[in-house]
């Protein structure tokens, strides 16, 4: 979340598969190569 500030407008994307790139993130994600050692999180739904 974004404690104390409003949400941003990012759509939820439906994917059949994703590619994880070690040390960089998820291919085609807005945070891919965002910052060195960025501690991002993802949520997966089945």
C-alpha positions as CSV (number, residue, x, y, z in Angstrom):
1,X,0.0,0.0,0.0
2,X,0.8,3.7,0.0
3,X,0.2,4.7,3.6
4,X,-1.1,8.2,3.9
5,X,-1.4,8.9,0.2
6,X,-3.9,7.8,-2.4
7,X,-3.6,4.9,-4.8
8,X,-2.1,5.2,-8.2
9,X,-3.9,4.1,-11.4
10,X,-2.2,0.8,-12.6
11,X,-4.3,-1.8,-14.2
12,X,-4.3,-5.5,-13.2
13,X,-2.9,-7.6,-16.1
14,X,-4.0,-11.1,-16.8
15,X,-1.1,-13.3,-17.8
16,X,-0.8,-17.0,-18.7
17,X,2.9,-16.9,-17.7
18,X,5.5,-14.5,-16.5
19,X,9.3,-14.5,-16.8
20,X,11.3,-13.8,-13.6
21,X,14.8,-12.4,-14.2
22,X,17.2,-12.9,-11.3
23,X,18.3,-9.6,-9.8
24,X,16.1,-7.5,-12.1
25,X,12.4,-8.5,-11.6
26,X,9.5,-9.6,-13.8
27,X,10.0,-9.1,-17.5
28,X,7.6,-6.3,-18.8
29,X,6.7,-5.2,-15.3
30,X,6.8,-1.4,-14.5
31,X,9.4,-2.1,-11.8
32,X,11.8,-4.2,-14.0
33,X,15.3,-2.8,-13.5
34,X,13.7,0.0,-11.4
35,X,16.5,0.3,-8.8
36,X,19.4,-1.8,-7.7
37,X,18.4,-4.2,-4.9
38,X,14.8,-3.0,-5.0
39,X,12.7,-5.0,-2.6
40,X,9.5,-5.2,-4.6
41,X,6.6,-7.6,-4.0
42,X,4.1,-9.4,-6.3
43,X,0.8,-11.2,-5.6
44,X,-0.2,-14.2,-7.7
45,X,-3.8,-15.4,-8.1
46,X,-4.7,-18.8,-9.5
